[in-house]
Amino acid sequence: MTTPPAGALRTTAQTALADATTGATIATADHTALADATALAEATGATAATADHTTETTAGATAPAGLAPRRRVVLGVWHRSNLVTHFGLVTAGLGLGLVLVNPGWSVVCLVVAGVSDLLDGAFARRFARDQTTRDFGVQLDSLADMVAFVALPAALLLALRPAWWAAGLVIALYATAAVVRLAFFNITTDGTPRAYRGLPVTYAALLLPLVWLATPLLGGDPTVPWDVAFVVLAVLFVVDVPWPKPRGVAYAVFLALALLVIAGLAWTTAASS
């Protein structure tokens, strides 16, 4: 048998060693890739579990293992910054009930609701609130205005006007304009910092009580001044004219006027009872 030369043997050995080294490198790379893939899968699973836990915690308090997360029993954002708005809403509700008993006291409730709406913004700003609480407060205020300055005046007109169809036409015009004004307020910044765009519906709580007090002095059909007041308010709600916002002394003037109107309404209502 012929023996290969020493140089050939050395070359063969080096080739085999190189092949072995390459195989080991590939195996090591495959093992590293497998380990990285496993670690990534575990991390992804942990992230998903954390997200699920966060979702459950957001929906309600973290529940013990095996139990569904707790849900809120009552909907809404119940925050002390909205207390004045809730007070005005409750007062308007009382006014709706009093329409059937004594409309004069309903007008008093209308003025009180107007004062509440005048002060609720300044009151709410005294508290630290997150964006959700702020947004909820805006919607709550508009819906409370719907009750106080749309539903309550409409109920008063129905109580004062025997012809339901005539009252219905006036209320339809008034309610449409008021709701459009409130919707516009919700989706805009509502004018400049010093002025409103269109008359705020809250001013119904100032004009209508004055009409109530002046009606006995005017004589004639007592429903005509109310019809005129409703139509004028409806037009002013939607006409794009700037109205100065009350500030500083103006707040004091409005409050003083509201107190005088309340006193006059209470006196005339009690005298007529």
MARLO-199402 format. One line per 5 residues: number of its first residue (from 1); their letters; for each residue x, y, z of C-alpha. Coordinates in steps of 0.25 Angstrom, whole numbers, plus 5000, padded with zeros to 4 digits. Layout:
NUM) A) X Y Z ~ ...
***
This chain:
1) MTTPP) 5000 5000 5000 ~ 5005 5014 4996 ~ 5007 5024 5008 ~ 5002 5038 5005 ~ 5012 5049 5006
6) AGALR) 5013 5056 5019 ~ 5009 5069 5013 ~ 4996 5063 5007 ~ 4993 5057 5021 ~ 4995 5071 5027
11) TTAQT) 4986 5078 5017 ~ 4975 5067 5019 ~ 4976 5069 5034 ~ 4975 5084 5033 ~ 4963 5083 5024
16) ALADA) 4956 5074 5034 ~ 4959 5083 5045 ~ 4953 5095 5037 ~ 4941 5087 5034 ~ 4939 5083 5049
21) TTGAT) 4941 5098 5053 ~ 4931 5103 5043 ~ 4921 5092 5047 ~ 4923 5097 5062 ~ 4921 5111 5058
26) IATAD) 4908 5108 5051 ~ 4903 5100 5062 ~ 4906 5111 5072 ~ 4899 5121 5063 ~ 4887 5113 5062
31) HTALA) 4887 5111 5077 ~ 4888 5126 5079 ~ 4877 5129 5069 ~ 4868 5119 5076 ~ 4871 5125 5090
36) DATAL) 4868 5139 5085 ~ 4855 5134 5079 ~ 4851 5128 5092 ~ 4854 5140 5100 ~ 4846 5149 5090
41) AEATG) 4834 5140 5091 ~ 4835 5140 5106 ~ 4836 5155 5106 ~ 4825 5157 5096 ~ 4816 5148 5105
46) ATAAT) 4820 5156 5117 ~ 4817 5169 5110 ~ 4803 5163 5106 ~ 4800 5159 5120 ~ 4804 5173 5125
51) ADHTT) 4795 5179 5115 ~ 4783 5170 5119 ~ 4786 5173 5134 ~ 4786 5188 5131 ~ 4773 5187 5123
56) ETTAG) 4766 5180 5134 ~ 4772 5190 5144 ~ 4766 5201 5136 ~ 4753 5195 5135 ~ 4752 5192 5149
61) ATAPA) 4760 5188 5162 ~ 4769 5177 5160 ~ 4762 5164 5163 ~ 4767 5152 5170 ~ 4772 5140 5162
66) GLAPR) 4760 5133 5155 ~ 4750 5144 5157 ~ 4745 5155 5147 ~ 4750 5169 5149 ~ 4740 5178 5157
71) RRVVL) 4732 5188 5149 ~ 4727 5202 5153 ~ 4713 5201 5158 ~ 4709 5215 5154 ~ 4713 5222 5141
76) GVWHR) 4719 5236 5140 ~ 4730 5244 5146 ~ 4725 5248 5160 ~ 4735 5259 5164 ~ 4733 5271 5174
81) SNLVT) 4736 5281 5163 ~ 4722 5278 5157 ~ 4715 5281 5170 ~ 4709 5294 5166 ~ 4705 5289 5152
86) HFGLV) 4697 5277 5159 ~ 4691 5287 5169 ~ 4686 5296 5157 ~ 4680 5283 5150 ~ 4673 5279 5163
91) TAGLG) 4667 5293 5164 ~ 4662 5292 5150 ~ 4656 5279 5153 ~ 4648 5285 5165 ~ 4644 5296 5156
96) LGLVL) 4638 5286 5146 ~ 4630 5280 5157 ~ 4625 5293 5163 ~ 4619 5297 5149 ~ 4607 5289 5152
101) VNPGW) 4606 5295 5166 ~ 4610 5310 5165 ~ 4618 5315 5153 ~ 4623 5327 5161 ~ 4632 5318 5169
106) SVVCL) 4636 5311 5156 ~ 4641 5325 5151 ~ 4649 5326 5164 ~ 4655 5312 5162 ~ 4659 5317 5148
111) VVAGV) 4667 5329 5153 ~ 4674 5320 5164 ~ 4678 5311 5152 ~ 4683 5323 5145 ~ 4692 5327 5156
116) SDLLD) 4697 5313 5158 ~ 4701 5313 5143 ~ 4708 5327 5145 ~ 4716 5321 5156 ~ 4719 5307 5152
121) GAFAR) 4731 5309 5143 ~ 4738 5318 5153 ~ 4735 5307 5164 ~ 4740 5296 5155 ~ 4753 5303 5152
126) RFARD) 4757 5303 5167 ~ 4760 5288 5166 ~ 4771 5280 5159 ~ 4764 5272 5148 ~ 4769 5262 5138
131) QTTRD) 4764 5264 5123 ~ 4753 5253 5125 ~ 4747 5261 5136 ~ 4748 5274 5129 ~ 4741 5268 5116
136) FGVQL) 4731 5261 5125 ~ 4728 5275 5132 ~ 4726 5282 5119 ~ 4716 5271 5114 ~ 4709 5271 5128
141) DSLAD) 4708 5286 5128 ~ 4701 5287 5114 ~ 4691 5276 5117 ~ 4688 5283 5130 ~ 4685 5295 5122
146) MVAFV) 4676 5288 5113 ~ 4667 5284 5126 ~ 4668 5298 5132 ~ 4667 5308 5121 ~ 4660 5299 5110
151) ALPAA) 4651 5289 5117 ~ 4647 5298 5129 ~ 4643 5311 5121 ~ 4635 5302 5111 ~ 4628 5296 5123
156) LLLAL) 4625 5310 5128 ~ 4619 5315 5114 ~ 4610 5302 5113 ~ 4605 5305 5127 ~ 4602 5320 5123
161) RPAWW) 4597 5318 5109 ~ 4583 5311 5108 ~ 4585 5309 5093 ~ 4594 5297 5093 ~ 4597 5298 5078
166) AAGLV) 4602 5312 5079 ~ 4611 5309 5090 ~ 4616 5297 5083 ~ 4620 5306 5071 ~ 4627 5316 5080
171) IALYA) 4634 5305 5088 ~ 4639 5298 5075 ~ 4645 5310 5070 ~ 4651 5313 5084 ~ 4656 5299 5086
176) TAAVV) 4662 5298 5073 ~ 4670 5310 5074 ~ 4675 5307 5088 ~ 4679 5293 5085 ~ 4687 5298 5073
181) RLAFF) 4694 5309 5082 ~ 4698 5298 5092 ~ 4703 5289 5081 ~ 4711 5300 5075 ~ 4717 5303 5089
186) NITTD) 4721 5288 5091 ~ 4729 5287 5078 ~ 4736 5301 5078 ~ 4744 5310 5088 ~ 4731 5318 5088
191) GTPRA) 4737 5331 5083 ~ 4748 5340 5089 ~ 4752 5340 5103 ~ 4745 5353 5105 ~ 4732 5350 5097
196) YRGLP) 4722 5339 5094 ~ 4717 5336 5080 ~ 4702 5337 5080 ~ 4694 5339 5093 ~ 4697 5328 5103
201) VTYAA) 4684 5321 5107 ~ 4686 5324 5122 ~ 4681 5338 5119 ~ 4667 5332 5118 ~ 4668 5332 5133
206) LLLPL) 4670 5347 5133 ~ 4660 5352 5122 ~ 4648 5342 5125 ~ 4647 5346 5140 ~ 4647 5361 5137
211) VWLAT) 4636 5358 5127 ~ 4628 5350 5138 ~ 4630 5362 5147 ~ 4626 5373 5136 ~ 4614 5365 5131
216) PLLGG) 4604 5370 5141 ~ 4608 5384 5138 ~ 4606 5383 5123 ~ 4592 5378 5124 ~ 4585 5371 5112
221) DPTVP) 4588 5357 5108 ~ 4598 5352 5118 ~ 4603 5342 5108 ~ 4608 5352 5097 ~ 4620 5357 5105
226) WDVAF) 4624 5342 5107 ~ 4623 5339 5092 ~ 4631 5351 5089 ~ 4642 5348 5099 ~ 4643 5334 5094
231) VVLAV) 4644 5338 5079 ~ 4654 5349 5083 ~ 4663 5339 5091 ~ 4662 5329 5080 ~ 4668 5339 5069
236) LFVVD) 4679 5344 5079 ~ 4683 5330 5082 ~ 4687 5327 5067 ~ 4691 5341 5062 ~ 4706 5341 5061
241) VPWPK) 4708 5354 5069 ~ 4718 5355 5080 ~ 4713 5357 5095 ~ 4723 5361 5106 ~ 4725 5351 5116
246) PRGVA) 4723 5355 5130 ~ 4735 5358 5138 ~ 4739 5364 5152 ~ 4729 5375 5155 ~ 4719 5369 5145
251) YAVFL) 4718 5356 5153 ~ 4714 5365 5165 ~ 4704 5372 5157 ~ 4698 5360 5151 ~ 4697 5353 5165
256) ALALL) 4690 5366 5171 ~ 4680 5366 5160 ~ 4677 5352 5161 ~ 4675 5354 5176 ~ 4666 5365 5174
261) VIAGL) 4658 5357 5163 ~ 4657 5345 5173 ~ 4652 5355 5184 ~ 4642 5361 5175 ~ 4637 5347 5170
266) AWTTA) 4636 5342 5184 ~ 4628 5354 5188 ~ 4618 5354 5177 ~ 4616 5339 5177 ~ 4614 5339 5192
271) ASS) 4604 5350 5191 ~ 4596 5343 5180 ~ 4595 5330 5187
***
